[in-house]
Each structure stands twice: as C-alpha cells, then as structure tokens.
Amino acid sequence: MDADRTHPDGVAFVEGAYVPIAEARIPILDRGFVRSDATYDVAHVWRGRFFRLDDHLGRFEANVEALRMTLPHSCAEIVEILMGCVRRSGLRDAYVQMTCTRGLPNPGSRDPRLSVNRFYAFAVPFIWIAPEESRRRGVKLLISARERIPPATLDPRIKNFQWLDMTMAMYEAYELGAELPVLIDRDGNLTEGPGFNVFVLQGGRLATPASGVFEGMTRRTVFELCAETNVECEARDVPAGDLAGADEVFLSSTAGGIIGVSAVNGGTLGDGAPGPLTTRLHDLYWSKKEAGWLGTPVDYGA
Ligand SMILES: Cc1ncc(COP(=O)(O)O)c(C=O)c1O
C-alpha cells in the first residue's frame, strides 16, 4: 500500500500484507466465515497509545489455544502487525481487532484439524457502543427475553463470533424503545449485552455477573479502579429483577469505557441520568488513560 499517506478509514493486515480497509478481503471458504470458527480480541488506541496491549495479547493467545488453534505469528510479530495497522492508518483513536480463524478446509474434508489457522488484523476509527447523546444522558436498556447462549454450549470467556442471540436481542430492544439489550441466563440472572458487561450498584455495593459472560478488559479495569478507590465490587449472580430497582447501573466495554444507564425496560432509573459512582468511575477511567495509564505508545514515524 502507499507508504506516503495515511488511511484514516482504517488499515487491515490480510494474508501477510497491509491494505486499506475497504480493500480487505478474506477467502470465502475460511471456516472463520462459514462456521464462525474463530476467536478474536479487540484492543483500542486512545490519544496515540494502546491501552493494556499485553493483557489483550495474553487473553487472545489463551483463547486461540483453548480452541486448539495455533497462531502463525509470535506475540512480538502480532504487536508489530497491530502497530503497523495503526501507524499506516494515522489514527490517534482506534478500534483494533486481531482475529485467528481455523482457516481453509482441506478440499473435500470437514476435519478442522487439517486446516492451517490464519491471522487477520485491522485498525479502524474508534467505535462506541452508544452515541454521545445516549452516553451523556445514560443508555436506555432492555432486559431481553432472550437467553444468552449457555456456557456449557459455548464458553463465553472465549471471545467468539456467535452473536446472533445478541443481534436479535438488539432488534427486540429497538422495537421496544430501548437502545441496548442485556441478555439473561436460564435462571433469570443477568449475563451481558452486545459488546459489554453490566455492573449494578445496590446499597453501596457494586456487582457484576460472575459467570456466563466474557471477562471484559474494561470489567477487569473497573475492578482495579474500585480497589484503588475503596469501592466494594464483587462478581456474583445478579438476578435480572434487581436491575430496575438498582441505585445505579452501568456498562463496561472497550468500545466506550464506562457508560451509565438511565432507564430499564422503559422505567426511569434513579434520577434518569448516570449516577454519582458511575460518573466518578467514568471520569477516573478517562483521565487515567489520558495520562498514559497502562499505555503503549504507537510510533507514527515522521
Ligand atoms: C459479549 C461481550 N461481552 C463483554 C465485552 C466487553 O469486553 P471488553 O471490556 O474487553 O471490551 C465484549 C466486548 O466486545 C463482548 O463482546
């Protein structure tokens, strides 16, 4: 690709080469596409620095191994590729995805062991799970009637492309006047939503679902911010019925950080705006990141 200019729409790394995002293609027979046979991770760059890059790579490598795949690159090479995507895009705030797919099938066979696993990556402008106006006001959340796929079927700690439960729950939320859904488990406990974990404040104690969820990097960050500021925070079962009467509810995601909730199932939550603890954690998260906390600078060259 043209080395003399940046590509603010994004840059991908496909089959060993960097390409502008609009030109990135994967082979149609890759099992990542036809079977959702893949794992991925999403890191982000904020003000020119990756946030928790090593933690994202560690999680990604563990998930690749859990799916019995082998990365075609070392960890150091992946860092270089991710940096290469961001550098070529020129983006200071970016959403950066790394993906390992099972790869192409052996002709005439369905045996996944015969596929050679593939690595893809891309950097695009930072993505938010909710627009600015909703983030400021607090997102309107729907407790979906839909169950999240059970952990015994698919371990949600392995980040995966099985998103149809969440995509259909998004339609349910839109149809009922909400902006985002949170899905439940078979016992009526909260799980997670499309791209985020959920936290609930009741009686001064913060809780987030312990199981049936992806253990988000932002969720981990919230635990750390709570420990630093002496806020009690635990992972446990959270009955979905607790949400509407909670003092505060917020979402955590790489795609937006800490995002307050102002309404649940059409009913106003608290004062109908992100609550004081949510606001405090939100401000701390962004100010620490602006100051370079857990950051790895991108070398943009001259
Ligand atoms: C299903 C699901 N849960 C939770 C999260 C939040 O994880 P993180 O904080 O690492 O972005 C994501 C992120 O994409 C997700 O897809």
The ligand as an SDF file (V2000), in Angstrom:
LIG
                    3D

 16 16  0  0  0  0  0  0  0  0999 V2000
  -20.0030  -10.3780   24.6080 C   0  0  0  0  0  0  0  0  0  0  0  0
  -19.1060   -9.3300   25.1670 C   0  0  0  0  0  0  0  0  0  0  0  0
  -19.1220   -9.0990   26.4940 N   0  0  0  0  0  0  0  0  0  0  0  0
  -18.3330   -8.1460   27.0400 C   0  0  0  0  0  0  0  0  0  0  0  0
  -17.4910   -7.3690   26.2610 C   0  0  0  0  0  0  0  0  0  0  0  0
  -16.6340   -6.3070   26.9030 C   0  0  0  0  0  0  0  0  0  0  0  0
  -15.2720   -6.6630   26.8530 O   0  0  0  0  0  0  0  0  0  0  0  0
  -14.1040   -5.5820   26.8050 P   0  0  0  0  0  0  0  0  0  0  0  0
  -14.2230   -4.7660   28.0220 O   0  0  0  0  0  0  0  0  0  0  0  0
  -12.8490   -6.3900   26.7380 O   0  0  0  0  0  0  0  0  0  0  0  0
  -14.3400   -4.7670   25.5720 O   0  0  0  0  0  0  0  0  0  0  0  0
  -17.4330   -7.6120   24.8800 C   0  0  0  0  0  0  0  0  0  0  0  0
  -16.5260   -6.8210   24.0430 C   0  0  0  0  0  0  0  0  0  0  0  0
  -16.5840   -6.8360   22.8540 O   0  0  0  0  0  0  0  0  0  0  0  0
  -18.2520   -8.6080   24.3150 C   0  0  0  0  0  0  0  0  0  0  0  0
  -18.2450   -8.8580   23.0050 O   0  0  0  0  0  0  0  0  0  0  0  0
  1  2  1  0
  2  3  1  0
  2 15  2  0
  3  4  2  0
  4  5  1  0
  5  6  1  0
  5 12  2  0
  6  7  1  0
  7  8  1  0
  8  9  2  0
  8 10  1  0
  8 11  1  0
 12 13  1  0
 12 15  1  0
 13 14  2  0
 15 16  1  0
M  END
$$$$
